[in-house]
Amino acid sequence: MSTAETIHTFLDREAPAQQAFLAELVKVPSDNPPGDCARHAARTAELLAGLGLAVERHPVPADQARANGMISATNLIVRHRFGDGPVIALNAHGDVVPPGEGWTKDPYGAEIVDGWMYGRGVAVSKSDIASYTWALLALRASGAPLAGTVELHFTYDEEAGGNIGPGLIMRAGLSRPDLVIAAGFSYAVVTAHNGCLHLEVQVDGRSAHAAMPFTGIDALEAAQHVLGTLYAWRRTLSRRVSSIAGIGSPQLTVGLIRGGINTNVVPDRITFRLDRRLIPEESPTEVERELVELIAGAARAYPEARVTVRRILLVEPLVEGPESRRAAAILCRHASAIMGEPVTTRGVPLYTDAPHYAARGVPVVLYGAGPHSIEEANAHRADERLPLADLRKATEVLALSLAELLAAERA
C-alpha cells in the first residue's frame, strides 16, 4: 500500500481509540480560570505514555503560574525523530474556559449524540490534542521514509495568554522548531489572526454612609462615566477594517466588573477589565496608548476619584509569512481532497498561542479538528461540540501534510 493508503487504513482502525482518548480529556476539568491544570496534564501524559509515546513533563514553577493568574500548569512535550531534517511542532492547549450556564449536556460528560461529542474543550482545543497525537501515530505506523522530527507541545495557559506555555517552552530553549502547526477551530487553514490586549481599570473613591452620600466619593459614578466613554468610542471601531479576509474590525468588550461594600454604603472602589482585539494592521503599543489616554480623559470629569490602569495581557497579532504560506498550501490541498470541498486560507478574529512561536521567527499555521465554524462548534458557549467524523478527517489531513513536509526526497 502507498503511504496515503496506509495512513487512511490505520486511522479508520484507530477511530474508536482516538474518540475514547478525546473523551478522557474532556472528562477531566481544566477550567482556566481558576487555572489548576496540573491534574489534566498528568492524565494526558498518562494517556500518551499508554500509546507508547515518550512524554517529557515540564512543570511550571509555582511563582510563575501565580504571576500568570493560574494555580498550576505542566507543559508536555513528545518528540519522535524520523531522521535528519526539519522539526515540526504541533501545539494544542488543554486549558479551557469555564462552562458557564445554559448547558443541556454534562460539560464534562463527553456524551455522543448523532455523531457529535459534547463537552467543554471538545472543540477548543482538546480535539487537537487527539488529532495531533493520532497524526503522529499514523506517521509512525506508515513506515514512510521521512526526514525530520515531529514534536507535540501540549500546554495549559492559552486562555491566559500562553506566556508560561509556548512562551516558556521557547524562552527556555526546550524546543527549536522550524515550523509550527497550532490548534485550529474550523475547516479553514488560518495564517493570520487578531491580537488581544486586556486592561484592568481601577477607580478609587471614598466610602460614606448612604444617608450622607455627599461626604464620600462615589467610585461607581466615576466608573460609569469612564465606561460610557469607552462604549461610545467603541462604535468608531467599525470604521477600521482589516484587509485580511475573516478578520473584520477591532473589538472592545468589558467582560468583568466588581466593587462596592454594601447596599447602604457609597462604593469606594470599582474595578473592571476590558478586552481589546487588535487587527494585524494595528500596533499594540499605539492601541494601548490610545486606550489609556481615552480612560484618563474620561476620568478628568471626576477629579476627586483616582483612576489607574494596569495591563493584564498582551498577545501580538499573527501575520502570514512565506514559509507559513507554503505549509498552508499543502494543508489546503490535502484538506480540500479529504473534506470534499474547497478549503482555503483565511484570518480569524480571535487570538491563539501562535504568536509566541512567531515572535521567535518560527512560521506558524493553524489547522486542526473542528466544524465549519467556531459558531457551529459552540466554542466558548454552552453545549460545545465536535463532529467526530471531522476529527477523523482532520487527523488524516494532518498526517498526509506532515508526510509531505517531511518527505526524505524534499529534505
C-alpha positions as CSV (number, residue, x, y, z in Angstrom):
1,M,0.0,0.0,0.0
2,S,1.0,3.6,-0.5
3,T,1.8,5.9,2.4
4,A,-1.6,7.6,2.0
5,E,-3.4,4.3,1.9
6,T,-1.6,3.0,5.0
7,I,-2.4,6.2,6.9
8,H,-6.1,6.0,5.8
9,T,-6.4,2.4,6.9
10,F,-4.6,3.0,10.2
11,L,-6.9,5.9,11.1
12,D,-10.0,4.0,10.2
13,R,-9.0,1.2,12.5
14,E,-8.0,3.6,15.3
15,A,-11.0,5.9,15.2
16,P,-12.7,4.3,18.3
17,A,-9.5,4.6,20.3
18,Q,-9.0,8.2,19.3
19,Q,-12.5,9.1,20.3
20,A,-12.1,7.3,23.7
21,F,-8.9,9.3,24.2
22,L,-10.7,12.6,23.5
23,A,-13.5,11.6,25.9
24,E,-10.9,11.1,28.7
25,L,-9.5,14.6,28.0
26,V,-13.0,16.1,28.2
27,K,-13.9,14.3,31.4
28,V,-11.0,15.9,33.4
29,P,-11.8,19.5,34.2
30,S,-9.2,22.1,33.2
31,D,-11.0,25.3,33.6
32,N,-8.9,28.5,33.3
33,P,-9.7,30.4,35.5
34,P,-9.0,29.2,38.1
35,G,-6.2,27.5,36.1
36,D,-5.4,24.5,38.3
37,C,-4.4,22.4,35.3
38,A,-1.6,20.1,36.6
39,R,-4.1,17.2,37.1
40,H,-5.2,17.3,33.5
41,A,-1.6,17.4,32.3
42,A,-0.9,14.3,34.4
43,R,-3.8,12.5,32.9
44,T,-2.9,13.5,29.4
45,A,0.7,12.3,29.9
46,E,-0.6,9.0,31.3
47,L,-2.7,8.5,28.2
48,L,0.1,9.4,25.8
49,A,2.5,7.0,27.6
50,G,-0.1,4.3,27.2
51,L,0.1,4.8,23.5
52,G,3.9,4.1,23.6
53,L,5.0,7.8,23.3
54,A,7.8,9.1,25.5
55,V,6.4,12.2,27.3
56,E,8.5,15.0,28.8
57,R,6.8,16.7,31.7
58,H,7.9,20.3,32.4
59,P,6.1,21.7,35.5
60,V,5.7,25.4,35.5
61,P,7.3,26.9,38.7
62,A,4.5,27.9,41.2
63,D,5.6,31.5,41.3
64,Q,5.4,31.8,37.5
65,A,2.0,30.1,37.5
66,R,0.7,32.6,40.1
67,A,2.2,35.6,38.3
68,N,0.3,34.4,35.2
69,G,-3.0,34.3,37.2
70,M,-3.0,30.5,37.5
71,I,-2.6,27.8,40.2
72,S,-0.7,25.1,38.3
73,A,0.4,24.0,34.8
74,T,2.6,21.4,33.3
75,N,3.9,21.6,29.7
76,L,4.1,18.3,27.9
77,I,6.5,17.6,25.0
78,V,6.6,14.5,22.9
79,R,9.4,14.1,20.3
80,H,9.6,11.5,17.6
81,R,12.6,11.6,15.3
82,F,12.2,10.0,11.9
83,G,15.6,11.1,10.5
84,D,17.7,14.2,9.8
85,G,15.6,17.1,8.8
86,P,13.3,19.9,10.0
87,V,11.5,19.9,13.3
88,I,7.7,20.4,13.0
89,A,5.9,21.1,16.3
90,L,2.2,20.6,16.8
91,N,0.8,22.8,19.6
92,A,-2.6,22.4,21.3
93,H,-3.8,23.6,24.6
94,G,-5.6,21.7,27.3
95,D,-6.9,24.5,29.4
96,V,-10.5,25.7,28.7
97,V,-12.9,28.5,29.6
98,P,-15.3,27.6,32.5
99,P,-18.5,26.0,31.3
100,G,-20.9,28.9,32.2
101,E,-24.7,28.5,32.1
102,G,-27.2,27.0,29.7
103,W,-25.8,23.5,29.1
104,T,-28.2,20.8,28.1
105,K,-25.4,18.2,28.4
106,D,-22.9,17.5,31.1
107,P,-19.9,19.8,30.2
108,Y,-17.5,17.0,31.4
109,G,-19.6,14.1,30.2
110,A,-18.2,13.7,26.6
111,E,-21.6,12.5,25.6
112,I,-22.0,11.5,21.9
113,V,-25.3,12.3,20.2
114,D,-25.9,11.9,16.5
115,G,-22.1,11.7,15.8
116,W,-21.3,14.8,17.8
117,M,-19.3,14.7,21.0
118,Y,-20.3,17.3,23.6
119,G,-18.2,18.8,26.4
120,R,-16.2,21.8,27.4
121,G,-13.0,21.9,25.4
122,V,-14.0,19.2,23.0
123,A,-13.5,21.6,20.1
124,V,-11.2,24.2,21.6
125,S,-8.8,22.5,21.7
126,K,-8.7,19.1,23.3
127,S,-9.8,17.7,20.0
128,D,-6.4,18.8,18.6
129,I,-4.5,17.0,21.3
130,A,-6.3,13.9,19.9
131,S,-5.8,14.9,16.2
132,Y,-2.1,15.7,16.6
133,T,-1.4,12.6,18.6
134,W,-3.0,10.3,16.1
135,A,-1.4,12.1,13.2
136,L,1.9,11.2,14.7
137,L,0.9,7.7,15.4
138,A,-0.3,7.3,11.8
139,L,3.1,8.6,10.5
140,R,4.9,6.2,12.8
141,A,2.8,3.3,11.6
142,S,3.1,4.1,7.9
143,G,6.8,3.3,7.7
144,A,7.2,6.1,5.2
145,P,10.8,7.3,4.6
146,L,10.7,10.6,6.4
147,A,13.5,13.1,7.3
148,G,12.9,15.2,10.4
149,T,11.2,15.3,13.7
150,V,7.6,15.7,14.9
151,E,7.1,17.3,18.3
152,L,3.8,17.5,20.2
153,H,3.6,20.6,22.5
154,F,0.6,20.3,24.8
155,T,0.3,23.4,27.1
156,Y,-2.2,24.8,29.6
157,D,-2.3,28.5,29.6
158,E,-3.8,29.6,26.2
159,E,-6.8,31.2,28.0
160,A,-4.3,33.3,30.0
161,G,-2.1,34.3,27.0
162,G,0.3,31.5,26.5
163,N,3.2,33.1,28.4
164,I,4.0,30.0,30.6
165,G,3.1,27.5,27.9
166,P,4.6,28.0,24.4
167,G,6.2,31.2,25.7
168,L,8.1,29.4,28.4
169,I,9.0,26.5,26.0
170,M,10.6,28.9,23.6
171,R,12.3,31.1,26.2
172,A,13.8,28.1,28.0
173,G,15.1,26.6,24.7
174,L,13.1,23.4,25.2
175,S,12.3,23.3,21.5
176,R,13.7,24.9,18.4
177,P,11.1,24.1,15.7
178,D,11.4,25.0,12.1
179,L,7.6,25.1,11.6
180,V,4.6,25.0,14.0
181,I,1.1,23.8,13.3
182,A,-1.2,25.1,16.0
183,A,-4.7,24.4,17.1
184,G,-7.4,25.4,14.7
185,F,-11.2,25.8,15.1
186,S,-12.7,25.3,11.7
187,Y,-12.2,23.8,8.2
188,A,-10.1,26.8,7.1
189,V,-6.4,26.9,7.3
190,V,-5.6,30.0,9.3
191,T,-2.5,32.1,8.6
192,A,-3.4,35.3,10.4
193,H,-5.4,36.3,13.5
194,N,-6.1,39.2,15.8
195,G,-4.0,40.2,18.8
196,C,-5.5,40.9,22.2
197,L,-5.0,43.4,24.9
198,H,-6.5,43.1,28.4
199,L,-6.5,46.1,30.7
200,E,-7.7,46.4,34.3
201,V,-9.2,49.7,35.3
202,Q,-9.4,50.6,39.0
203,V,-11.5,53.5,40.2
204,D,-10.9,54.5,43.8
205,G,-13.2,56.9,45.7
206,R,-14.1,57.2,49.4
207,S,-16.8,55.3,51.2
208,A,-19.6,57.0,53.1
209,H,-23.0,56.2,54.8
210,A,-25.8,56.1,52.3
211,A,-27.7,58.6,54.5
212,M,-25.0,61.1,53.7
213,P,-23.5,60.2,50.3
214,F,-22.2,63.7,49.7
215,T,-19.5,63.0,52.3
216,G,-17.9,60.3,50.2
217,I,-16.5,60.0,46.7
218,D,-18.7,57.6,44.6
219,A,-16.3,55.3,42.7
220,L,-19.2,53.8,40.8
221,E,-20.4,57.2,39.5
222,A,-16.9,57.9,38.2
223,A,-16.6,54.4,36.7
224,Q,-19.9,54.6,34.9
225,H,-18.7,57.8,33.2
226,V,-15.5,56.0,32.1
227,L,-17.5,53.0,30.9
228,G,-19.9,55.3,29.0
229,T,-17.0,57.0,27.2
230,L,-15.5,53.6,26.3
231,Y,-18.8,52.3,24.9
232,A,-19.4,55.5,22.9
233,W,-15.9,55.2,21.4
234,R,-16.3,51.5,20.7
235,R,-18.8,52.4,17.9
236,T,-16.0,54.1,16.0
237,L,-14.0,50.8,15.7
238,S,-16.2,49.7,12.8
239,R,-14.5,52.2,10.6
240,R,-11.2,50.3,10.9
241,V,-11.4,47.1,8.8
242,S,-8.6,44.6,8.2
243,S,-7.5,43.9,4.6
244,I,-7.3,40.2,5.6
245,A,-10.3,38.0,4.9
246,G,-12.0,36.8,8.0
247,I,-10.6,39.4,10.4
248,G,-13.0,42.2,10.2
249,S,-12.8,45.2,12.6
250,P,-11.2,45.6,16.0
251,Q,-13.5,44.9,19.0
252,L,-13.8,46.1,22.6
253,T,-15.6,44.3,25.4
254,V,-15.8,45.0,29.1
255,G,-16.1,41.4,30.5
256,L,-15.6,41.7,34.2
257,I,-16.7,44.3,36.9
258,R,-16.7,44.2,40.6
259,G,-16.9,46.5,43.6
260,G,-18.9,48.0,46.4
261,I,-19.2,47.2,50.1
262,N,-22.9,47.0,50.9
263,T,-26.2,48.4,49.6
264,N,-26.1,51.2,52.2
265,V,-22.5,52.3,51.6
266,V,-21.1,54.6,48.9
267,P,-18.8,52.4,46.9
268,D,-15.1,53.2,47.5
269,R,-13.6,51.0,44.7
270,I,-14.8,49.7,41.3
271,T,-12.6,47.6,39.0
272,F,-13.3,46.3,35.6
273,R,-11.4,44.5,32.9
274,L,-11.7,45.1,29.2
275,D,-10.7,43.1,26.2
276,R,-9.5,44.9,23.1
277,R,-9.0,42.8,19.9
278,L,-6.3,44.1,17.6
279,I,-6.4,43.6,13.9
280,P,-3.0,42.6,12.3
281,E,-2.5,46.1,10.8
282,E,-2.6,47.7,14.3
283,S,0.4,48.5,16.5
284,P,-0.1,47.0,20.1
285,T,1.8,49.9,21.6
286,E,-0.4,52.5,19.9
287,V,-3.6,50.7,20.8
288,E,-2.7,50.6,24.4
289,R,-1.6,54.2,24.4
290,E,-4.9,55.2,22.8
291,L,-7.0,53.4,25.4
292,V,-5.0,54.7,28.4
293,E,-5.4,58.3,27.1
294,L,-9.1,57.8,26.5
295,I,-9.7,56.5,30.0
296,A,-7.6,59.3,31.5
297,G,-9.5,61.9,29.6
298,A,-12.8,60.5,30.9
299,A,-11.5,60.3,34.4
300,R,-10.8,64.1,34.4
301,A,-14.6,64.7,34.8
302,Y,-14.3,63.2,38.3
303,P,-11.1,64.7,39.7
304,E,-11.6,63.5,43.2
305,A,-11.6,59.9,42.2
306,R,-8.4,58.2,41.4
307,V,-8.2,56.0,38.2
308,T,-5.4,53.6,37.5
309,V,-4.9,51.3,34.5
310,R,-2.9,48.1,34.5
311,R,-2.1,45.8,31.6
312,I,-3.1,42.1,32.3
313,L,-2.3,40.5,28.9
314,L,-1.0,41.4,25.5
315,V,-0.9,38.9,22.7
316,E,0.5,40.1,19.4
317,P,-1.4,39.6,16.1
318,L,-0.3,36.7,13.9
319,V,0.7,37.6,10.3
320,E,1.4,35.4,7.3
321,G,5.0,34.8,6.1
322,P,6.4,32.9,3.1
323,E,7.2,29.7,5.0
324,S,3.8,29.6,6.7
325,R,2.2,30.2,3.2
326,R,4.0,27.1,1.8
327,A,2.8,24.9,4.6
328,A,-0.7,26.3,4.4
329,A,-0.8,25.5,0.7
330,I,0.0,21.8,1.5
331,L,-2.6,21.7,4.2
332,C,-5.2,23.3,2.0
333,R,-4.6,20.8,-0.8
334,H,-5.0,17.7,1.4
335,A,-7.9,19.3,3.3
336,S,-9.8,20.0,0.1
337,A,-9.4,16.4,-1.0
338,I,-10.3,14.8,2.3
339,M,-13.1,17.2,3.2
340,G,-14.6,17.1,-0.3
341,E,-14.9,20.8,-0.6
342,P,-12.5,23.7,-1.2
343,V,-10.5,24.6,1.9
344,T,-8.6,27.9,1.7
345,T,-6.6,30.1,3.9
346,R,-8.1,33.0,5.9
347,G,-7.7,35.0,9.1
348,V,-9.8,34.7,12.2
349,P,-10.8,37.4,14.7
350,L,-9.7,35.5,17.8
351,Y,-6.2,35.0,19.2
352,T,-4.1,31.9,20.0
353,D,-0.7,30.8,21.4
354,A,0.8,31.1,17.9
355,P,2.5,34.5,18.3
356,H,4.8,33.0,21.0
357,Y,6.4,31.0,18.2
358,A,6.2,33.7,15.6
359,A,8.0,36.1,17.8
360,R,11.0,33.8,17.6
361,G,10.9,33.8,13.8
362,V,9.1,30.4,13.6
363,P,6.5,30.2,10.8
364,V,3.1,29.2,12.1
365,V,-0.1,27.8,10.5
366,L,-3.4,27.0,12.4
367,Y,-5.2,23.8,11.5
368,G,-7.0,21.0,13.3
369,A,-10.2,19.3,14.1
370,G,-13.4,21.4,14.0
371,P,-16.7,22.0,12.3
372,H,-17.1,24.7,9.6
373,S,-17.0,27.5,12.1
374,I,-16.5,28.3,15.8
375,E,-20.2,29.2,15.9
376,E,-21.2,25.7,14.8
377,A,-18.9,24.3,17.4
378,N,-20.5,26.4,20.2
379,A,-16.9,27.3,21.1
380,H,-16.8,29.2,24.5
381,R,-20.6,28.7,24.7
382,A,-22.9,26.2,26.2
383,D,-23.1,22.7,24.6
384,E,-19.7,23.0,22.9
385,R,-19.5,20.1,20.4
386,L,-17.4,18.4,17.7
387,P,-18.5,16.2,14.8
388,L,-16.4,13.0,15.3
389,A,-16.3,12.5,11.5
390,D,-14.3,15.8,11.2
391,L,-11.9,14.7,14.0
392,R,-11.1,11.6,11.8
393,K,-10.8,13.6,8.6
394,A,-8.7,16.4,10.1
395,T,-6.3,13.8,11.5
396,E,-5.8,12.4,8.1
397,V,-5.2,15.8,6.6
398,L,-2.5,16.5,9.2
399,A,-0.8,13.1,8.7
400,L,-0.7,13.5,5.0
401,S,0.6,17.1,5.2
402,L,3.3,16.1,7.7
403,A,4.3,13.2,5.4
404,E,4.7,15.6,2.6
405,L,6.5,18.3,4.6
406,L,9.0,15.6,6.0
407,A,9.4,13.6,2.8
408,A,13.0,12.4,2.6
409,E,13.4,13.5,-1.0
410,R,12.3,17.0,-0.1
411,A,14.8,17.2,2.7
